[in-house]
Amino acid sequence: MRIAIVHYHLRTGGVTRVIEHASRLLRRLGHEVVVLASGLPPEGFPATVVRVEELAYDEEASPREAEVLKNALLKGAVTGLGTAPDLWHIHNHHLGKNLALPQVVAEMAEEGQHLLLQIHNFPEDGRSYNYRRLRARFPKKAFERCLYPHADHVHYALINARDRGFLRSAGLDESRLHWLPNPVFLPQGEETVPGWPGRLWLYPTRAIRRKNIGEFLLWAAMAGPEDFFATSLAPENPREQAGYRSWVRLANELKLPVKFDLASQTSASFTALLRSAHCIVTTSITEGFGMAFLEPWLLERPVTGRDLPEITTDFIRAGVDLSALYARLEIPVEWIGERVLRAAVEQGLRSWWDHYQLAEPDEEALERAWRAWVVEGRVDFGRLDEAMQGWLIRHLAGSSEARQELTPRLRIPPHETLAHNRETVTRVFDEHLFGDRLCAAYQRLLASPCSAVGTLDSATVLDRFLQPERLYLLRL
């Protein structure tokens, strides 16, 4: 097969890593691959890359003309392959980072090009700025056509059960839907990082808002004398800096046993950091794929913290034991006050829906959000904003009596789980199996005849993402 893989950029990150794995495996199997992106690839990239500057983000610039981008993509594909591709594998086409790309995808669909649209992130999921850009750019019919074209020769690849379910609800036929989980692979090695002052509880993440850093600090406030907590990376996005600095100040003020940005303070590899940890912790309130739930097991490091059933359902069905995770971190409502919490729910839901230009929530929607927040007089800590979380951390740090009321506690899975999960993750999320899944998706796509192009119901997708029960203030 001759395959053109398209992404905005090849900067370090999850999508770039997926493209790198795909390119390497496809070439080993004898397929011809060209990757089209706006920038240069990392050193040692395993495929031909043709730079298409028109794919760059345009959030800070004037949007490009779709015709210019389409011509550049075709020219780049021919340059890399010697001819037009058999299929286009396009990542995150509708994210709103480049307003020409969704229009190009819609036009390619109308022309009968075979398209695999792999969606890692949705503009409906916490990216309201990008969603509004898309709505402002396209009239309603064009908006739906550009976001979710629907035809026999247009297939979708999704990385989690939530997203597959949402697109099914919007009308996507099962025959055009592929589960394409990320490959999970780590260099094994034996390297560790010596010299920790105690047991290292490592959160291997960039400390951005949706990672719920306040909850990680709460666990540090509960630490025993032998416990030491660390996050691996600081945020790069300028919009994340103020919030990040406030958590650093709080940790210093309370003298919590926490180190931020650990990876930049050592020359050790990511694998060495994981291997050196007593336990891996995750407190994130939303993920795309959720690599932190899987990677540590390959090194037989236990994983604990917050469960995300929307994401982990696939892993549990595959046999990964994640029973040590908790779904809620319960805080007595009276610590904050019911009136304050109800105001936070109402203001949060109104603001969230307003960001997506929806009508104001009615009483039923507000009550649904409240029931998701509060169960039997206890509110889930992860639902709260930074101000409330910070106050609660101070309260817990200063009161051993209050700490006794917190449920549940961090729990480390039993030793036998380590070998079981290592075997399961290695088997189910093996990079070669990823290649098999990808080739099967391509073959099914190419066997699909061209048909008239319709659209999925974009309003249904938005509705699913903005259900009141999904309200977390850290998403706003």
N, C-alpha and C positions, 0 to 999 in steps of 0.2 A: 504493500500500500504506500501511496505518497500522501504524507500527512503534513498539514500546516498547523502548528500550535501557536495560538495568539494570546498574549497577555500585555498589560500596560507596560510592565517593566520587569527586570530580572534582579531587583534588589533582594538582599537577604530577607528571607521570610518563608512562610508556609507554602504559598503558591509556587514560588520559585523552586523550592525543594521538590514539590510534586512534579513540576515540569522537568526538572533535572532527572528524577527517577524515571519518568515516562520516556524521556528521550533516550536514556541509556538502554532501557529494556527493549524499546522498539527497534533500535539500531541493532542490538544483539540478535533480534529475531529476523533481521534482514529487511526491515521496512526503511523507507526513505523519510527523513524528518527534517523540517526546517522550523525554527522558532522565530517568530516575529515579535519584537518588543522595541520599546522606545530607547532603551539604553544598552550598554555593553554587558555581556554576561560575566559572571564571576570566573575567576581563573580555573581552567580545567573543565569547563562546561562541555558535556558530552555530545553536543549536536551543533550543526551549522546554525548560526544566529544571524539574521539580517535585521539591521536596525531600521525601524520605521518610526521616525520622530513624531509623526502625526498621532501615534498611540499614547503619547504622554498625557498625564493628567492636565485638565484645562480649568480646574477650579479657580486658579488665579490668573487666567488668561481668557481671551475671547475664544469661544468654541469654534472648532474647525468645521469646514464643510464636509458633509458625509461623502460626497463624490471624490474629494481629494484623498480622504482616508481610504476609501475602497480601492481606488486606483493604486495607491501606495502599497496596500496589502497584497493585491494581485501581483504587482511588479515584484515585491519582495519574495512572494512564494515562488514565482517563476525563476527568480534569481537563485534561490536556494535549491530548487528541485529540478530545474530545467524545463518545467512545464507546469500547468495548473494542477493543484492538488486533487486527490480523490475525495478528500473530506477536510473540513476545517474543525479543529478542536479549539474552542474559544472559551477562555476563563473569565468569569465575572463580567459578562458583556454589559449587564444592565445596572451596574453599581452607581452610575452617575458621576464617575470620576472623569469620564471623557464622553461628552454628549453626542459626538458623532458615531461612536461605536454601536450603540443599540440601533440606530437608524441603518447603519451598514448591514448589521445582522438581519434586520427585517428585509432589506432589499435583496440580500443573498438568498434568503428563504424564498422570496417571490421568484427569483431566477432559477430555483431548483437546485441550488447548491446543497450538498449533504453537510449538515451542521450538528456537531455535538457541543451543546452549551453546558459547560460545567460551572455550577454555581457554588461558590464557597461562602459567600456573604450576600445578604439581601439589603437593598436600600430601605425596605420596610422594617428592618430589625436594628433600630437604634441609629440609623443614618438619615435622619429627617431632612437635614440640609441637602443631601444628595437627592433625596426623593422629591423635594420641592423644586430642585433644579430641573429634574426630568419632567415634572408636571408643567412647569412654566415653558419648557422648550417645545413640547408636543401637544397638539390638540388631543382630545380624549381618545378618538379612534386610533390615531397614530401612536399615542402613548401605550395603549394595550398591545398594539402590533409590534412596537419596538421592545417592550419589556418581555413579553411572553408569546412569541410566535408559536403556532401550533400546526403541525403538518406531519405527514408520514415520514418525510425526509429531514425532520428536525427533532432530534432526541435531546434529552436532558440527563446529566450526570449529577447526582447529589451525594453528599458525604455523611448525612445523618438521617435518622428515622423521622425527625420532626419535619425537615424540609421536604422529604418525599411525601409525607402525609399532607402537607399544605398544598403541594402542587397537584396531588391527586384530587383534593377537594376543589381545586380550581379547574378541573376538567382534563388533566393530563392522563392519557391512556397508559396503562401499565406497560404496553409493548414498547413505548418510547421513553421509558424511565429506567435508569441504571443506578444501582448502588455502587459507588466507586470510593470506598474508604481509602484514606491515605495509607501508603506503606509505612510501616513502623520498623525502623532500623537504627541501631547505634553501634559504633565501633566498640568492641568488647574491651580489650586491653586490661591491664591490672593497675593502672595509675590511680592513686588517690591523692588527696590534699591533706597533709598532716597538720597538726597544730591547732585543731579546734579546741576552744576552752571547755567543751562538754559535748553533749549529744546534739548534733546538728539537725534541725528541722528545716528543710530547704523548700522554698516555694520557687520552682524554676520558671520564672515569668518576668516579663517586662512589667513594672509596677504601674500600670495604667488604671483608670478609674473602674472599668468593668471587672477588674481582677479582685475588687473588694478587699483592698489592703487593710482597711480598718478591722475586718474580721481576723485577719492574720495577726495583727497587733493585739487583738483581744486574747488570742491564744498565747502570745508572748507574755501578756500580763498575768496569765494563769500558770506560767512556767515554774518548774521546780529549780533548785539551785544548779542542777547539772545540765539544764536545757539552754540551747542557743538557737536563735531563729535567724533566717536570712532570706532575702529575695535575691534573684540572680542578676537582674538588669534594671537600670533606670529608664524612664520613658524618654523617647526622642521627640515626640510631638510637643511643640511649644504650648499647646492648649492644655497639656497634662501637667505642666511643670508646677503650677501654683498648688494644686491638690497634693501632688507628690511631696513638695517641700513641707506642707503642713503636717503630713504624716511623719516625716523625718523629725520635725520639731517636737511633735507629741512624744515620739519614742525617746528622744533625748531628755525631754522634760521629766518623763516618768521613769527614766533610767531603765527602760525595758531592754532585755537581752536580745537586741535585734541589730543586724548589720544589713544595710541596703546596698544594692549594686555590687554584690559580691564578685561576680564574674570579672568586673573591670579591675578588681584589686588583686587578682592572681593571674598567673600565666597558665593555669591549669585549664584543660579542656572541659567542655560541657559534660562529657561522660565522666571525667574524674570528679567533678562537683557532685554529680548524682551518686556516684559510687561511695563518696565520702559521707553521705548523709545517713543519719540514723533513720530518718523517715522523710518521705516527700509529702508536702502539704499543698492542697489546692483549695482556695476559697472563692474562686471565680463565680459570678452569677450568670454569665452567659459565655458560650463558646461556639465555634464553628464545628471543628472536628473533635477537639479535646485530647490532644496528644499527651498532656500531663497525666491522663488516666491510664495510659498504656506504656509509654517509653520506660518508666522506671522499673517495671517488672522484668524487662530484658536483662537488667543488671541485678535482679532479685532484690530490689529495694522496695519496701512497702509503701503504699499510697494511702493517705487518709485525708479527711477534710470534707468539703461540701459536695454532695452529689448533684448532678444535673440530669434528671431522668430523660429530658428531651434529647440529650446527647449520648448518655451512657446506655440507653436501651439496646442499641446495636451490640455494644460490647458485652453486656450481660447475656443477651441471647446467644452470642458466640461462645459463651462459657467462661468469660472473665469474671472472677469473684471480686465484686466491689462492695461486699457487705459491711466493710468497716466505715464506709462513708455515711454521712448524715444528710437528710433532706432539709432539715430546719435547725436553726440554732435559737433555742427558745429563751426569750427575755420576758419577765413579768411585765404586763402592761402598766401596772401602777408605777413602775420605775420612771416611766415617761409621762403617763397620763393619757386616759382615753381621749379626752378632748383634743390634745395635741396630736395624737396619732390619727384621729379621724380627719383633722384639718390637713395633715400631711397626705393622706390617701386622696382626699378630694382635690387638693391643689395639684398633686402629682398626676392624677388621671386626667384632669382638665388640661394641664400643660402638655402632657404626652400626646393626647389626641389633637390638641391645637397645633402642635408641631407638624402633624400630618394633615392639617386642614379638615379635621372631622368635626361633626357637630358636638356640642357639649354633652358629656355623659349624663344619663338620667339616674334616678335613684337606684334602679335595679343594678346598673353597671357599677355604681359606687359601692353598693352592698356586696356585690360579687368580689370586688377588689378587697374590701374589708375582711371578708371571710377567708380569703387567701392569705391575708396578712396575719390575722389573729385567730388562734385556735385555743379554746379553753383558757382564755385569759392570758395567753402568751403570744408575743409577736416575734416573728422571725427577724433576727438581727440583720440578715442580708438584704431585707427590704428597705432598710433605713438609709437616710442620706448621711454625708460625712459629719455634719454637725451633731446629729443624734448619736451616731456611732462614737464620735470622739468623747461626748459626755459620758456615755456608758463605759467606755474603756477607763476613763478616770475614776468612775464610781467603783468599778471592779478592782482596779489596781489598789484602791485605798481601803478595801473592805473584804477581809477574808470571809466574813459572814455572807456577803453578797455573792462571792464566788461559789459558795456551796449551793446556791439556788440555780446556777446555770446548768442547763441540760441541752444536748448531751455533752460528753467530753471527747476530746480527740482519742481515737481508738486505733491501735496498731493491729493489723490482721495477724492471725496466727502464722507460725513459721511455715507450716505445710502449704499455705496459700501462695507463698513466693514461688516455689517450683511449679505449682499448677498453673499460675498465671503466666509465668515465663513461657511455658510450653504452649499455652493457648494463644498468647499474643504472637509468638514466633510463627505458629502454624496458620492462624487466620489472617494476620496482617503482614505476611511475608511479601517482600518486594516482588518476587517472581509471580506470586499469586495476583498481586496488583497488575502486573503486566498481562497475565491471562485474562483478568476481568476487563482490562482496557481493550485488548484485542477483540474480545467477544463483543463488547459494545460497538466497536468500529465495524465489525463484520455484520452485526445486526442492522446497524445504520445503513451500510452500503447495500444491504439486501432489501431495504425499504424503498418502494417506488415513490416517485415524486407525486405530490397531491396538491390540491388547493390549500392555501394558507389561511388559517383562521387565527384566533387568539384564545389563550387561557383567560380566565376571569380574574383580572388583576385586583378587583375589589375584594374578592374572596381571600387572596393572598394577604392583602393588607389587614383584613378583618382577623385572620388567624394570628398574625403577629401582634395585633393590638388588642387581644382579649384582655379584659380587666384583670383576670387572674395572673397575667404575666407582668404586672406592674412592679418594677423595682426602681427605686429612685436613682440608683446608680446608672440606669440605662438612659436617663434623660439628658 
